[in-house]
Amino acid sequence: MENITHIIDPDGDVVYTFKDPNAPFAVWDHNAMNYGRSEPGHVQSEHTDAADAQHVAGDVGVRNPSIAPKSGPQKKVGLSEVRMLVSSKHLVLASPYFKAMFTGPWKESAAGATTEAPLALKGPHCVEKAMLVVMSIIHGKTRQVPRKLPLKLLADVASVVHRYQCHQAVEIFSDLWLGACNDELPTGYEAVLRLFVSWVFSDENDFRSMSRLFERRSRGPLRTLNLPIPQVIVGKWIKPGLDFVYGWLTLETDRIEQKRQASVSRILDKIYESLTDLSESNSSCSNNCYAMRLGALMRHLVQQDLYPRPETPYLGINFEQLECFFDTFSEPLWHEYSLSSLRLIDARGEGFEDGWKSCHYNATRNPSASGLSRLECARRAYQAEVLSGRELEPHGCSVVDPILPTIIEVEKSLEGLNLSVIHAESGREGVRYYQPVLLSNRNKDLERTSTVDADEYLKEY
């Protein structure tokens, strides 16, 4: 198969090689994301097919909507490896990773002092275009570096930057890339990419917004798409031999998942506390009131698949789903005679008669003809109005009102994660990548079946 060498530095002294440059990266696993519950329309964050994935990609607002996750390689399937001619001096200056490799007690640094021929190194898998973007910036060839990147490619670049710890070298461009991102919060696949990008490039506001979005909308432990997101954010995962708990177990609950579970648990606690109060309370309100509120709440819980009470870890449930639960809840409507109405009907006395004559005398017709007093005619007329419903007052008890303060408090607590704290606790390590190994000693005759200049290759972006 074709082996392409990108000439980043014509006078370079290192040939950096990595295999499978266009293998699938950050693959979306549909089966792993199925937690067995559906969510209200706008809260849905998982894709069920390629069409849905394409639709979500369009919502992100990136320049190239083809970034949606697909099964299998997307471009240049047949490419086996990529070789780049680069400068060790530029690499050492920009990257602590390469500095440790070329200046430390490794065989790469020992080999570098023995001959003047290019040193051949093999590195881990990288996406070709992402590696080209980073290497071009490191070597000062910034004219053809794109000022806007599709979100998928931006995540690929972030992965390379994280691996080689060259954040400072790309800082100016990362600010441009992040600034060009759509302000609208993404969902599903794009949301995971955006969270990772905001963490790598230390965008405090975007990271807080994205982590808050996951705290409110995630329906289970966060899937990382094999991106090197720190365990302090997403926990630590293993895949067991038996297919249970949707095929995965988590050893350490991540911060986002902790907040999701805590928010769901607190709201469910309040809902079921209200359910118990309505069943057992002996306060001054009528039995009809308790019966109707209890029945309405129980019925809605059953309709929303929340009865019997879900158990921890509440897979498939999130804060926004419970918030929507009350948005769609219909309070039982019923009316009762007002206290003033009953007093008017049952009153006997001059004060009542005087007031009644002034307000409702005209409502009676020929009171003397019926043989009844004016007072009795007026009383019967008013009683007819009350019984017809025109003077009934709505009952004021509510199912939602006692629960609403808890929902407001829980929503305030879902404020996202503090990036500075996450960096301090994770050491910005995330996943430790293995060091490149020496392929061979200096290759005086470097074989190039095809040579492509990096500037030309990146022009399409």
N, C-alpha and C positions, 0 to 999 in steps of 0.2 A: 504494500500500500504506500501511498504517497507520504513522504516525510518532508515537512516544510520547516525551513530554518528562517526565522525572522531576524533580520539584522537590526538590532536596536542600537548597537555601537559597532561601527565597522572596524574599530581597533580593539574590540573587546577581547578579554583574556579568559572568558568562561563561556562554555556552551551549556546552557541549562535545558535539560530535557525532561518532559513529563508525558506520560502516556494517557490515552483515552481523553483527549482534551474536550471532547464534546459529548461525553457520556452524560446520562441524565443527572441533573443536580437539583437538590431540594424538591424531591418528588412528592406529590400529594397522594396520600394513601386514603382512598375513599372508604375502604372497609374499616380501617382503624379509627376513622373519625365518626363512625356511626354509634351514637350512644343510646339509640333506641327510642328517642323522643323527638317530636317535631316542635318547632318553635313558631311564635307569631311571625308574620311575614318579614318585616324588616330586621328581625333579630337573627334570621337564618344565616349561618356563616359557613355551611359546608356545601360542596357541590356534589350533585348526583351523577352528572354526566359531562361530556365535553362541551355541550352547548351551554350548560350553566356556568362552567368555568370560563368560557369565552365571554359570557355576559358580565360576569364579575370583573374580568380583566378590563372590559370597556368602562366600567364604573370608576376604575382607579384614575383614569385620566392621563395615562402615560402615552408617549408618542407612538409606541408600537404595541397594539393590543394582542399580538401573537404570543405574549409572555404567559398566557394561561397554561396551567399544568396539563400535560398530555402524557399518555403512556408511551414510553420509549424515547429514544433519541430524537431530537428535533432538527438538527442541522449537521451536515457533514458526518453522516453516520460512519462512513468508511475510514475516517482519519484515525490512525493508530497512535501517533505521537507527534509532538511539536518540539522543535529545538530552537532556542533563542541565543544569539550571540550577544553577550552583555559584558559590562565592565564590573569587575570585582570592587573597584574603588567606589563606584557609585552605589553599589549594593551595600557595602560596609558603612558608608556614610548615612544611608537612608534607613537601614534595617538592623536593629540589634540582633536579629536572627542570623543574618549573614555575617555580621561582625563577629559574633561568637564562633561561627563556623570557620571563618578565614583567619582569625587571630588566636583562637584557642588551641588546645592540645589535641586537635583532630587530624585525621589523615588527609582531609581536604586541604588544610593549611600547610601541612608538611609537603604535600604534592605540589602546592602552588609555588614553593621556593626552589623546585628542582629543575624546572625547564621553562622555556619561553613559549611553548606551544599552548593553545587553548586548553583549559581544564574542562573535562566533561563531567558534569554533575547530573544526577537524577533526583528529581523532586517529586512530591506527591501530586495527585491529580489536581488539576486546575482547569477552569474554563478558559479556553484560548483567548477570547476577546477580552475577558477581565484581566488576564495576565498581561496582555499587550498594553492595556490602558495603564496599569500600575507601573510596568517597566518603562513605558514612554515617559511618564511623569518623573520617575526616579532619575532617568537619564537626561532630563531637561528638554525632551522633545515634545513640548506641550502644545505646539501649534495645531496639531491634528487631534488632540485629545478632545472628545465631545464635551460640550458644556451642559448637555442634558442626556440622561440615560434612562432607558426603560427600567421599571422597577426590578424586573428579574435580573437584568445585567448589573444594575446597581448592587443588588444582593450578592451577585458573583464577585464584583469588585470588592465589596466589603469583606467577603470571605478571604480573599487574597491579602487584603490589608491587615486583617486580623491575624492571619497565619504568619506573615512576615513582620508584623509589628511596625509598619511604616506609616502610622497615622499622621505624624507631623509632615511627612513629605507630600501627602495628598490632601492636606487640610484645606487649602484654598479651593481645590476642585470639589471636595466633599461638601463644602458650604454651598457651592453653586448647584450641585446635584440635588441636595436636600431642599434648597430654596425653590427648585423647579418642580418639586413634587406637588401633586394636587392636595389642596387643603382639606378636601373631603376625606373623611376617614374610610379606609378600605375595609373589606370583610374577608373572612376565610383565608385562602391561600395568600393573597396579597397582604393581609394584615400580619401574618407571621413574618413575611419578608420585611415589611416596614418596621416591625419591632426589632428585628435583627439589625437592620441598617441603622436605625436610630441609636442602638446601643453601641455599635462599632464606632460610629462617627460622633458619639457623645453629644447628640442633640437632646438636651434636657427636656425641652417642651414636647417634642414629638415622642420621646420615649415615655414620658408621663401620660400623654394622650393615648398612646397605643396600649400601654399596660392597663390604663383605666378602662379602655374598651374591652380588653380581655377579661378584666375583673367583672364587668357588667354582662358580657355576652357569651363568654366561653361556657360550654356545657359539660366540661370535664377537663382532665389534665391537658395542658397545652402540648400539642405536637410540634416538634421543632424542625421537622423536615431534614433532620441530620445536620442542621446548621449549628455552629459552635456557640450556642447561647449558654451562658453560665448556669450551673446547676442551682445557684441561689435563686434564679428566676423561674426555671422550669422543672427543677427536681432532677432526679436520677432515675433512668428507665432501664428495665431489663425485659427481655422477651422470654417467657417461660416455655418449657417443652410442651405443656398442655395448653390448648386454646381455651382459656377462660379469662374472665374480666376483659373481654374484647381483645384477647391476645396479648395484653401487656400488663405488667405490674410496675408500680412506681415505688422506689425505695425511700425517696425523700420527697415529701410534698412541697411543691414550689410555692413561692410567695403569692403568685396570682391565683393558684388553685386554693390556697388557704383562705384568701379573701372571698373567693366565690363560694366556697363551702360555708364560711362563717356568715355571709350575707343571706344565703338561702336558709340556713338553719335558724337564724334569728327571726326571719319573717315567718317561716313555718311555725316556729314556737309561738309567735303572737297569734297567728291564725287559729291554731289548735287551742290556745288558751281562751280565745274568744268563743270557740266552739264549746268548750267545757263550761264557761260562764253562762252561755245561753241555755245549756242543758240543766244546770243546777242552781242558777241564781234564784233568790227569793226576794228580790227588791220590790219596790213599790209599783213597777210597771205591770201591765196586765199579762195574763198568760197568753193571750192571743198575740201580743207583741213578740214575746220570746219564741213562740212556736213558729211564727212566720219568718223571723230573722234566722232562726236555727235551720229551718227547712231551706231557705234561699241559699245560705252559705254552704250547707251540706250538698245541695244539688249542684252548685257551681264547682265545688271541689271535685265531685265525681265527674262532671263534664270535662274538666281540665286535667283529668288523670292525676289528681293530687290527693285522692282518698282511696285506700287508707294512706296514712302519712308516709311519704317516701323516706327511705333510710339513707344514711350517709354511705357513700360520698355524693349522693344526690346527682348521679350521672343523668345528663339530659335536661337539667334545670339550671336556670340562671336568674340573676336579679331582674333583668328586663322582662323575662317571662312572668315572674311574679308581679311585677309592676303592671304589666298588661292584664294580669288576672283581675285586678281591681278596676282597671279601665273598662273592662267588658262586663263587670258585675252590675246587675240591676237590683237596686234596693227594692224590697217589697213595699208597694204603695198601698196604703189604706188610710181611711179617714175615720174620725170619731167626732161626737158632739163636743163643741167647745164648752168650756166651763161657763162662759157668759150666756151661751144659748140655754143650757140647762137651768141656770138661775132664772132666766126670763120665763121659761116655760113653767117652772114650779113655784114661782114667787106669788105671794099673796100679800098685798099691802098697798098703802096709799102711794109710797114712793114709786113702786113699780107701775101702778095705774097712771100716775101723773106722767111718768116718762113714756109710757106706752101710748097714751093718748096723743102726745106731741109728735111721736115718730111714726106710728102705724095706724092711726085712726082711719086714714083714707084707704087703707087696705081692706077694710070691712065694707060690706054692702048692706045697707038697710038693717043695722043691728037690731032695731026695735021690732022689725017684722018677724024675726025668728023667735022672739020671745026670750032671747038671751041678752044679757047685759053687754055693754060695749066692751068691758074688760074680758069677758069670756069669748066674745067673737074675735077680739084681737089676739088673745092667747091661742085660740085654735088656728087662726090664720098663720101665726108665726110658727106654730108647731108643724104645720103642713110644709112651710118653707124648709125647716130643718130636716124633716123626713125626706124631702125631695132631693137633698144633697147640696142645695145651693148655699147652705150656711155651715156645712161641715168643714172641719179643719184637718189638714194632713197630720198624721202622727209623726213626731219628730225624732224617734229613735233610729239609729243608723248602724249598719254592720261595719261599714268602712271607717267611720270616724275614729273609733278606738284603736284601729290598726294603723291609720295614716301616719301618726307621729313616728312610729317605728320604721316605716318605709322611708320617711324623710331622713331620719338619723342614719339608716343603713346606706342610703345614697350618698350622703356626705362623707361616709367613711371610705367609699370607693373612689379614692382620689388619685390612683395610680402610684407607681413606684418612684422613689427618689434615685436618680441615676448616680449621684455621688456616693450614696450609701451602697448601691449595688457594686460600683467599681471598687470601693474599699473592701467589701466582703469577698468579692470574686477574684481580686487581683488582676482583673482583665484577662484572665487566662482562658476561661471557658473550657475548650477541649485542647489538650496538649497534642500537637502534631509531631510526628517523628522527624528526626533530622534527615536532610538529604544525605545520600551516600555516594561515595566516589565510584563512578562507572569504570573509569580506566585512567591511566596516566595521560600525559599530554598527547593529543592527537595532532600530529603535524599536518596530516592530509585530511582535512575535515570534509566528509562526503556531503554534498548537497544535491539531492535530486531535483529540488525546486527551491528557489530563493525568492522570498517576498519581503519587500520593504514594509516596515511596520506602519509608516505614515499612510501608504497607499491602502493598507488593509483596514485602517480605522476610518477612512474617509466616509464610508457609508453611514457612520453615526454622527 
